Amino acid sequence: MTETSRQRLTGYQQALEAAGLRPDPKLLIATGSVSANTSAAAVEAALRGGMDLDAMVCRDDLAAIGALRAVQVMGRRIPDDIAVTGWDNIDLTATTFPSLTTVAPDLKALTSRALQLLVERIDGYDGTGRHEVVPHMIVVRESAPLPD
């Protein structure tokens, strides 16, 4: 598992716990790599295997795009049967069918902070790496609309 995947999974689990819910490891769908194709195959296999779910929080938008396909191939309706969300807000998310709800990081803030940290390293900082959270927002689209 990549560090990005680990951090996103940890955040997901912490959010569930903050909402008073217990994370269920049986509801995690793992893939050997991160792509739309591997995600589609893994989600389709999970649904064929009887996994019962009503929403999916995907590692990133490519995984979510694969999940959209698998859910529809399996005859489920998005978002009526299964809501799907991604992360990154790549350009394709506005044009998938249905359009994909996603987390959009502030890319300007992200690149600015990354460059600041790089300059600190170049200037001699040799301490441990730092974890920082940049501003972000949820872009609500058709795949996981807000409840009425």
C-alpha positions as CSV (number, residue, x, y, z in Angstrom):
1,M,0.0,0.0,0.0
2,T,1.4,3.4,-0.9
3,E,1.8,6.1,1.7
4,T,-1.0,8.1,0.0
5,S,-3.3,5.2,0.1
6,R,-2.5,4.5,3.8
7,Q,-3.1,8.2,4.7
8,R,-6.4,8.3,2.8
9,L,-7.6,5.0,4.4
10,T,-6.6,6.3,7.9
11,G,-8.6,9.5,7.2
12,Y,-11.6,7.5,6.1
13,Q,-11.5,5.3,9.2
14,Q,-11.1,8.3,11.5
15,A,-14.1,10.0,9.9
16,L,-16.2,6.9,10.4
17,E,-15.2,6.8,14.1
18,A,-15.8,10.5,14.5
19,A,-19.4,9.8,13.2
20,G,-19.8,7.1,15.8
21,L,-19.4,4.2,13.2
22,R,-17.0,1.3,13.4
23,P,-14.8,0.7,10.3
24,D,-15.5,-2.8,8.9
25,P,-12.4,-4.2,7.2
26,K,-14.6,-6.6,5.3
27,L,-15.9,-3.6,3.3
28,L,-12.5,-2.7,2.0
29,I,-11.9,-3.6,-1.7
30,A,-8.2,-3.9,-2.4
31,T,-6.5,-3.8,-5.7
32,G,-2.9,-4.8,-6.8
33,S,-2.4,-1.4,-8.4
34,V,-4.3,1.9,-8.7
35,S,-6.1,2.2,-12.1
36,A,-9.6,2.4,-13.4
37,N,-9.3,-1.1,-14.8
38,T,-8.1,-2.8,-11.6
39,S,-10.7,-0.9,-9.6
40,A,-13.5,-2.0,-12.0
41,A,-12.4,-5.6,-11.8
42,A,-12.1,-5.5,-8.0
43,V,-15.5,-3.8,-7.5
44,E,-17.2,-6.2,-9.9
45,A,-15.7,-9.2,-8.2
46,A,-16.8,-7.8,-4.8
47,L,-20.4,-7.3,-5.9
48,R,-20.5,-10.7,-7.6
49,G,-19.3,-12.2,-4.4
50,G,-22.2,-10.7,-2.5
51,M,-20.7,-7.6,-0.9
52,D,-23.6,-5.5,0.3
53,L,-22.9,-1.7,0.2
54,D,-24.7,1.5,-0.4
55,A,-21.7,3.9,-0.9
56,M,-18.1,3.7,-1.9
57,V,-15.3,6.1,-1.0
58,C,-12.5,5.5,-3.6
59,R,-8.8,6.1,-3.2
60,D,-8.8,8.5,-6.1
61,D,-10.8,9.5,-9.1
62,L,-9.4,6.9,-11.4
63,A,-10.4,4.2,-9.0
64,A,-13.8,5.8,-8.7
65,I,-14.2,5.9,-12.5
66,G,-13.6,2.2,-12.6
67,A,-16.1,1.7,-9.7
68,L,-18.7,3.7,-11.6
69,R,-18.3,1.2,-14.5
70,A,-18.4,-1.9,-12.4
71,V,-21.5,-0.8,-10.4
72,Q,-23.4,-0.1,-13.7
73,V,-22.2,-3.4,-15.3
74,M,-23.6,-5.2,-12.3
75,G,-27.0,-3.6,-12.9
76,R,-26.9,-1.2,-9.9
77,R,-28.0,2.4,-10.1
78,I,-25.8,5.3,-9.1
79,P,-26.5,6.9,-6.7
80,D,-29.8,5.2,-5.9
81,D,-28.3,1.9,-5.0
82,I,-24.6,2.8,-4.5
83,A,-23.1,6.3,-4.2
84,V,-19.5,6.7,-5.4
85,T,-17.0,9.3,-4.5
86,G,-13.4,9.9,-5.6
87,W,-10.4,12.2,-4.8
88,D,-8.4,14.6,-6.9
89,N,-11.1,16.3,-9.0
90,I,-9.4,15.4,-12.3
91,D,-11.0,16.8,-15.5
92,L,-12.8,13.6,-16.4
93,T,-15.0,13.7,-13.2
94,A,-17.3,16.3,-14.6
95,T,-17.9,14.3,-17.7
96,T,-18.3,10.7,-16.4
97,F,-21.8,9.3,-16.3
98,P,-23.0,10.0,-13.8
99,S,-20.7,12.9,-13.0
100,L,-18.4,12.0,-10.1
101,T,-18.5,13.6,-6.6
102,T,-14.9,14.1,-5.5
103,V,-12.6,15.8,-3.1
104,A,-10.8,18.7,-4.8
105,P,-7.5,19.7,-3.2
106,D,-6.3,23.3,-3.6
107,L,-3.6,22.6,-6.1
108,K,-2.1,26.1,-5.9
109,A,-1.7,25.7,-2.1
110,L,-0.4,22.2,-2.5
111,T,2.3,23.1,-5.0
112,S,3.2,26.2,-3.1
113,R,3.8,24.4,0.1
114,A,5.6,21.5,-1.6
115,L,8.0,24.0,-3.2
116,Q,8.5,25.7,0.2
117,L,9.4,22.4,1.8
118,L,11.8,21.6,-1.1
119,V,13.6,24.9,-0.7
120,E,14.0,24.2,3.0
121,R,15.6,20.8,2.2
122,I,17.9,22.5,-0.4
123,D,18.8,25.1,2.2
124,G,19.9,22.4,4.6
125,Y,16.9,21.2,6.6
126,D,17.6,17.6,7.4
127,G,14.8,16.8,9.9
128,T,12.1,14.3,9.5
129,G,9.5,14.7,6.9
130,R,6.3,16.5,7.7
131,H,2.7,15.7,7.1
132,E,0.6,18.7,6.1
133,V,-3.0,19.1,5.0
134,V,-3.8,21.7,2.3
135,P,-7.2,23.3,1.9
136,H,-9.7,21.2,0.0
137,M,-13.4,21.0,-0.7
138,I,-16.0,18.4,-1.8
139,V,-17.3,18.9,-5.3
140,V,-20.8,17.4,-5.1
141,R,-22.0,15.9,-8.4
142,E,-24.5,13.2,-9.5
143,S,-22.7,10.1,-8.2
144,A,-23.2,11.1,-4.5
145,P,-25.5,14.1,-4.2
146,L,-26.3,15.7,-0.9
147,P,-29.4,14.3,0.8
148,D,-32.6,16.4,0.5
